[in-house]
């Protein structure tokens, strides 16, 4: 499944894949990652973050010692919790900088350093993009194998919580466009470096003050498109999974994230998921796949083969025959517009949605291509400009806690952004 936006490996993508392969080799052999080895990998991850932020290759630097987890004092309650770990608000004892610290739940035999280092690597590849949670470093509790990921603090609820607080009131088209613009921009930044999040959903999207800024977070099941053997061939939340993932195509790439974003777009516009199965079938891949085809139509043989299915081929043949008997002929009936009416979403907006939620991987929009659609290019909302101004100010305010070379890059980007906005006004 060739994705034109990720066929050329960036320096960051190459480094991320190499680090994943190193970490996976430890997992495969069962050899524990020593403290010295973890420190070396952590230094490489720091360089991935710097390279992604600065936009140019940066030589690896050795770091004698990892950040000390005791250097961060927890403040207040947890700011987030999931199946894999918890995120707490903390403050660096030396600088006073507020941060978020994520620790993974202990599993039988203790928490693996490899899990933390993998997730840190993918977080670092975001390079401080305003729509992605920003990486700071990996910290270790002295004398233990307990590692944590230190990130910029993003105070605000999840998109799921925001949706719940609206008491079933869907987002307007302008609100949805503002959210989708940021999410697609964040996804494009990830995908440029070969990172597939694999679990984009409202629970993994944080919303800032005033619901202006949104950030994608939680890279716990992410993978690199270039790594040799991901620890999990398939991962994610069933209701947001792309067809190629449901049919066990191990080569699924960044387009799987685009599908998930299409599901989020429908959900915020209508308050409902586009492909809902009965509660008893929530964990059944075949039922989820059938629901997708019930809405979008059973794909023709060419599209089905393009998904590289490893399962459910016999079921799809039955479904396709049933569709023909229902009187649709060879034409696949697409009912997506029935779920998102013209009163809810304009024609330009539906063009984006339909491009995100297409079973044909050759026709599905990439994140970058979606952002070039008229729905975004012809509508620059005041909120979007305000968001960019806020982002620029936030970048400048964060400079004091960054390494000098990285801080210089952030200042250049922030001042350039502010200058560009001033010219537009």
TARA-V710294 format. One record per residue. N is the residue number from 0. RES is the residue in one small letter. PHI is phi in radians with two decimals (* if undefined). PSI is psi in degrees with one decimal (* if undefined). NEAR is the number of other C-alpha atoms within 12 Angstrom. Layout:
BEGIN
n,res,phi,psi,near
N,RES,PHI,PSI,NEAR
N,RES,PHI,PSI,NEAR
END
This chain:
BEGIN
n,res,phi,psi,near
0,x,*,97.2,27
1,x,-1.43,122.6,21
2,x,-1.87,112.9,28
3,x,-1.08,-21.5,23
4,x,-1.45,-9.5,28
5,x,-2.23,11.1,30
6,x,-1.27,-28.6,19
7,x,-1.74,120.1,18
8,x,-1.31,128.0,23
9,x,-1.40,168.0,28
10,x,-1.05,-39.1,27
11,x,-1.13,-44.2,45
12,x,-1.06,-41.9,39
13,x,-1.09,-43.0,30
14,x,-1.21,-40.5,37
15,x,-1.07,-46.3,46
16,x,-1.08,-41.5,35
17,x,-1.11,-43.0,28
18,x,-1.12,-41.8,40
19,x,-1.06,-40.6,39
20,x,-1.16,-38.3,28
21,x,-1.11,-47.1,29
22,x,-1.12,-41.0,39
23,x,-1.16,-31.3,30
24,x,-1.12,-38.2,21
25,x,-1.12,-41.2,24
26,x,-1.13,-42.7,23
27,x,-1.14,-40.9,17
28,x,-1.46,-12.7,11
29,x,1.36,9.1,12
30,x,-1.48,123.6,16
31,x,-1.14,146.7,23
32,x,-1.42,117.6,31
33,x,-1.23,164.0,21
34,x,-1.05,-39.7,25
35,x,-1.16,-41.6,18
36,x,-1.16,-40.9,26
37,x,-1.09,-38.7,39
38,x,-1.13,-39.4,29
39,x,-1.15,-42.9,27
40,x,-1.15,-39.0,39
41,x,-1.07,-39.3,45
42,x,-1.12,-38.8,32
43,x,-1.14,-38.3,37
44,x,-1.14,-40.3,47
45,x,-1.01,-39.1,46
46,x,-1.25,-31.7,39
47,x,-1.07,-45.1,44
48,x,-1.07,-43.5,44
49,x,-1.17,-41.5,42
50,x,-1.12,-42.5,33
51,x,-1.12,-38.2,39
52,x,-1.29,-38.8,39
53,x,-1.50,-18.2,29
54,x,1.34,16.1,27
55,x,-2.56,152.2,19
56,x,-1.02,144.9,19
57,x,-2.35,134.2,22
58,x,-1.15,145.5,17
59,x,-1.11,142.8,20
60,x,-2.15,141.0,19
61,x,-1.40,140.2,19
62,x,-2.12,118.8,21
63,x,-1.15,-34.4,15
64,x,-2.46,139.5,23
65,x,-1.34,163.5,31
66,x,-1.08,142.6,28
67,x,-1.57,123.0,25
68,x,-1.06,-25.9,31
69,x,-1.27,-9.3,23
70,x,-1.35,-2.8,26
71,x,-2.10,125.7,32
72,x,-1.77,122.9,23
73,x,-1.17,139.8,25
74,x,-2.20,126.0,21
75,x,1.19,-157.3,14
76,x,-1.52,176.1,14
77,x,-1.16,145.6,21
78,x,-1.79,-5.1,25
79,x,-3.01,149.4,31
80,x,-2.67,138.2,23
81,x,-2.41,-168.7,21
82,x,-1.15,-31.2,19
83,x,-1.66,-26.0,22
84,x,-3.02,-174.0,27
85,x,-2.22,151.4,24
86,x,-2.10,128.6,33
87,x,-2.12,154.4,32
88,x,-1.44,136.7,30
89,x,-2.52,171.0,33
90,x,-2.37,132.6,25
91,x,-1.20,126.1,28
92,x,-1.14,-28.2,17
93,x,-1.48,-45.3,13
94,x,-1.71,-18.6,16
95,x,1.37,6.1,16
96,x,-1.27,131.1,27
97,x,-1.37,134.7,28
98,x,-2.44,172.1,34
99,x,-1.97,135.0,39
100,x,-2.10,123.1,44
101,x,-1.87,127.6,46
102,x,-2.11,138.8,39
103,x,-1.50,149.1,34
104,x,-1.10,143.5,24
105,x,-1.22,136.4,20
106,x,-1.88,177.8,14
107,x,-1.02,127.0,7
108,x,1.57,2.4,10
109,x,1.66,162.4,16
110,x,-1.29,132.1,23
111,x,-1.42,134.6,32
112,x,-1.09,-31.7,40
113,x,-1.08,-36.3,40
114,x,-1.13,-45.3,42
115,x,-1.16,-44.4,42
116,x,-1.15,-37.7,50
117,x,-1.08,-49.9,45
118,x,-1.12,-38.4,44
119,x,-1.08,-39.0,51
120,x,-1.08,-46.0,54
121,x,-1.20,-37.5,49
122,x,-1.12,-41.6,52
123,x,-1.10,-32.7,47
124,x,-1.13,-15.9,53
125,x,-1.15,-23.6,49
126,x,1.09,26.7,40
127,x,1.33,19.2,42
128,x,-1.05,138.0,42
129,x,-1.08,-17.1,43
130,x,-1.82,13.4,36
131,x,-2.25,142.5,41
132,x,-1.08,136.1,44
133,x,-1.61,132.9,41
134,x,-1.47,143.6,44
135,x,-2.02,-58.1,42
136,x,-2.96,177.4,44
137,x,-1.88,133.4,45
138,x,-2.06,151.2,38
139,x,-2.26,135.8,33
140,x,-1.30,121.9,22
141,x,-0.95,136.8,17
142,x,1.33,9.1,12
143,x,-2.30,177.3,20
144,x,-1.89,25.2,30
145,x,-1.60,116.6,32
146,x,-2.03,150.3,41
147,x,-2.35,155.9,46
148,x,-1.80,123.8,49
149,x,-1.73,127.3,46
150,x,-2.29,165.5,41
151,x,-1.10,143.1,39
152,x,-1.38,126.4,34
153,x,-2.11,97.8,35
154,x,-1.37,124.2,28
155,x,2.72,160.8,23
156,x,-1.38,172.9,29
157,x,-1.36,161.1,32
158,x,-1.07,-33.1,36
159,x,-1.07,-43.7,26
160,x,-1.16,-38.3,22
161,x,-1.09,-42.9,27
162,x,-1.09,-40.2,28
163,x,-1.15,-37.2,20
164,x,-1.22,-17.0,15
165,x,-1.46,1.2,15
166,x,0.95,43.8,12
167,x,1.45,0.7,17
168,x,-1.42,113.6,16
169,x,-1.16,165.2,27
170,x,-1.28,147.6,31
171,x,-1.28,167.9,23
172,x,-1.07,-41.3,32
173,x,-1.11,-40.7,26
174,x,-1.14,-42.5,28
175,x,-1.12,-40.5,41
176,x,-1.09,-42.2,42
177,x,-1.06,-44.1,36
178,x,-1.17,-47.5,39
179,x,-1.16,-34.4,45
180,x,-1.01,-44.8,44
181,x,-1.25,-42.4,39
182,x,-1.12,-41.9,43
183,x,-1.18,-36.6,47
184,x,-1.14,-41.7,33
185,x,-1.12,-42.9,41
186,x,-1.09,-41.4,47
187,x,-1.06,-38.6,39
188,x,-1.13,-42.5,40
189,x,-1.09,-50.9,50
190,x,-1.13,-31.5,42
191,x,-1.03,-28.5,39
192,x,-1.82,18.5,43
193,x,1.31,17.6,43
194,x,-1.68,127.8,47
195,x,-1.91,117.0,48
196,x,-1.16,-47.5,48
197,x,1.30,-1.8,43
198,x,-2.57,45.8,38
199,x,-1.32,122.8,46
200,x,-2.83,166.7,38
201,x,-0.96,-32.5,39
202,x,-1.14,-25.9,28
203,x,-1.83,25.0,35
204,x,-2.21,121.9,40
205,x,-1.71,141.3,37
206,x,-1.98,129.5,33
207,x,-1.44,-177.7,26
208,x,-1.04,135.2,18
209,x,1.30,7.9,16
210,x,0.98,31.6,28
211,x,-1.59,-46.8,33
212,x,-1.83,137.6,40
213,x,-2.19,149.4,45
214,x,-2.40,137.1,44
215,x,-1.44,134.7,44
216,x,-2.38,178.7,49
217,x,1.15,86.7,46
218,x,-1.71,29.2,42
219,x,-1.04,-30.2,37
220,x,-2.07,19.0,32
221,x,-1.18,164.5,43
222,x,-2.54,163.6,48
223,x,-1.72,137.7,45
224,x,-1.16,-16.5,42
225,x,-1.86,-3.2,31
226,x,-1.29,153.7,32
227,x,-1.32,-43.9,23
228,x,-2.56,82.3,23
229,x,-1.01,143.4,32
230,x,-1.07,-27.7,25
231,x,-2.13,113.1,21
232,x,-1.16,-34.0,24
233,x,-2.37,137.4,31
234,x,-2.74,164.0,31
235,x,2.26,-172.7,31
236,x,-1.88,125.3,29
237,x,-0.86,-45.5,35
238,x,-1.15,-18.1,40
239,x,-1.93,6.6,41
240,x,-1.36,138.7,46
241,x,-1.29,155.7,44
242,x,-0.96,-38.7,50
243,x,-1.15,-27.0,40
244,x,-1.34,-40.8,40
245,x,-1.12,-27.3,37
246,x,-1.68,13.5,35
247,x,1.16,38.7,25
248,x,-1.43,106.0,26
249,x,-1.20,-14.9,28
250,x,-1.62,14.2,30
251,x,-1.01,144.9,40
252,x,-2.21,-152.5,41
253,x,-1.09,-20.0,47
254,x,-1.13,-21.7,52
255,x,-1.14,-36.1,49
256,x,-1.17,-37.4,45
257,x,-1.08,-41.0,51
258,x,-1.03,-46.3,49
259,x,-1.03,-39.2,45
260,x,-1.15,-34.2,51
261,x,-1.10,-39.9,47
262,x,-1.12,-41.3,42
263,x,-1.10,-40.0,42
264,x,-1.07,-44.4,46
265,x,-1.11,-40.9,42
266,x,-1.14,-41.1,35
267,x,-1.33,-24.2,38
268,x,-1.42,-31.6,36
269,x,-2.04,-15.9,28
270,x,1.45,2.4,29
271,x,-2.35,150.7,25
272,x,-1.25,150.1,31
273,x,-1.30,-27.7,37
274,x,-2.22,83.1,34
275,x,-1.74,126.6,29
276,x,-1.86,165.5,25
277,x,-1.08,150.3,14
278,x,-0.97,-36.7,12
279,x,-1.22,-15.5,11
280,x,-1.92,13.2,17
281,x,-1.05,-28.3,20
282,x,-1.81,13.6,19
283,x,-1.78,114.0,22
284,x,-1.10,-40.2,30
285,x,-1.11,-40.0,29
286,x,-1.14,-40.1,28
287,x,-1.15,-42.1,33
288,x,-1.11,-42.6,41
289,x,-1.09,-38.9,33
290,x,-1.14,-39.1,31
291,x,-1.06,-45.7,38
292,x,-1.25,-26.1,35
293,x,-1.15,-34.5,27
294,x,-1.51,-45.6,30
295,x,-1.67,-10.1,30
296,x,1.66,144.4,34
297,x,-1.21,127.4,38
298,x,-1.16,151.6,35
299,x,-1.21,173.6,26
300,x,-1.05,-40.1,20
301,x,-1.08,-47.2,15
302,x,-1.17,-40.3,24
303,x,-1.04,-43.9,32
304,x,-1.19,-31.1,24
305,x,-1.16,-24.0,25
306,x,-1.31,-10.1,37
307,x,0.93,57.5,26
308,x,-1.24,141.0,27
309,x,-1.93,-9.6,20
310,x,-2.50,165.6,23
311,x,1.21,15.2,27
312,x,-1.09,-41.6,24
313,x,-1.13,-39.3,15
314,x,-1.13,-41.3,21
315,x,-1.15,-36.4,31
316,x,-1.09,-39.3,19
317,x,-1.15,-44.6,15
318,x,-1.11,-39.3,27
319,x,-1.14,-41.4,29
320,x,-1.12,-39.3,22
321,x,-1.11,-38.4,21
322,x,-1.11,-40.6,27
323,x,-1.13,-40.7,20
324,x,-1.19,-25.8,13
325,x,-1.26,-6.0,15
326,x,1.73,10.3,13
327,x,-1.53,-4.5,16
328,x,1.09,-144.9,16
329,x,-1.44,-8.1,18
330,x,-1.47,127.5,17
331,x,-1.44,127.2,27
332,x,-1.45,120.7,24
333,x,-1.86,117.9,22
334,x,-1.85,17.1,22
335,x,-1.06,-36.3,32
336,x,-1.15,-24.6,25
337,x,-1.21,-27.9,18
338,x,-1.40,-32.8,28
339,x,-2.21,94.5,32
340,x,-1.29,170.1,19
341,x,-1.17,-24.7,18
342,x,-1.20,-25.4,16
343,x,-1.63,-41.2,28
344,x,-2.41,130.8,32
345,x,-1.20,171.6,23
346,x,-1.07,-40.8,19
347,x,-1.13,-39.6,24
348,x,-1.16,-40.0,38
349,x,-1.17,-30.6,33
350,x,-1.03,-41.9,28
351,x,-1.16,-49.5,40
352,x,-1.03,-45.9,43
353,x,-1.12,-33.9,36
354,x,-1.23,-30.2,34
355,x,-1.35,-38.1,40
356,x,-1.84,63.6,43
357,x,-2.10,136.9,38
358,x,-1.23,-24.7,42
359,x,-1.34,110.9,33
360,x,-1.13,-22.7,34
361,x,-1.32,-20.1,21
362,x,-1.90,-11.0,25
363,x,-1.17,137.0,37
364,x,-1.23,141.5,35
365,x,-1.38,168.1,41
366,x,-1.07,-41.9,40
367,x,-1.14,-41.2,32
368,x,-1.17,-37.6,28
369,x,-1.07,-39.4,39
370,x,-1.20,-15.5,34
371,x,-1.57,-0.6,22
372,x,-1.31,152.2,27
373,x,-0.96,-30.4,20
374,x,-0.96,-34.1,28
375,x,-1.66,-46.2,30
376,x,-1.21,-28.9,18
377,x,-1.64,0.7,13
378,x,-2.38,91.4,22
379,x,-1.76,96.5,22
380,x,-1.26,153.9,22
381,x,-1.02,-35.1,18
382,x,-1.13,-35.0,23
383,x,-1.16,-41.1,28
384,x,-1.14,-42.8,25
385,x,-1.08,-38.5,23
386,x,-1.10,-41.6,30
387,x,-1.16,-38.5,34
388,x,-1.11,-44.2,27
389,x,-1.06,-42.0,25
390,x,-1.05,-44.3,34
391,x,-1.09,-45.0,29
392,x,-1.12,-41.0,22
393,x,-1.08,-41.0,28
394,x,-1.07,-43.8,33
395,x,-1.14,-41.9,26
396,x,-1.12,-27.0,19
397,x,-1.50,-5.8,30
398,x,-1.06,-38.0,25
399,x,-1.01,-26.6,19
400,x,-1.70,6.2,25
401,x,-1.77,153.7,28
402,x,-1.00,152.6,20
403,x,-0.99,-48.8,15
404,x,-1.10,-38.6,22
405,x,-1.22,-39.5,32
406,x,-1.11,-41.6,23
407,x,-1.04,-42.5,22
408,x,-1.09,-42.3,27
409,x,-1.11,-40.4,35
410,x,-1.10,-44.8,28
411,x,-1.04,-44.5,20
412,x,-1.14,-43.9,29
413,x,-1.17,-45.5,29
414,x,-1.15,-36.8,23
415,x,-1.11,-39.4,21
416,x,-1.14,-44.6,26
417,x,-1.14,-39.0,26
418,x,-1.11,-42.1,17
419,x,-1.11,-39.6,16
420,x,-1.19,-36.2,22
421,x,-1.13,-35.5,14
422,x,-1.19,-29.0,9
423,x,-1.36,-23.6,11
424,x,-1.40,*,10
END
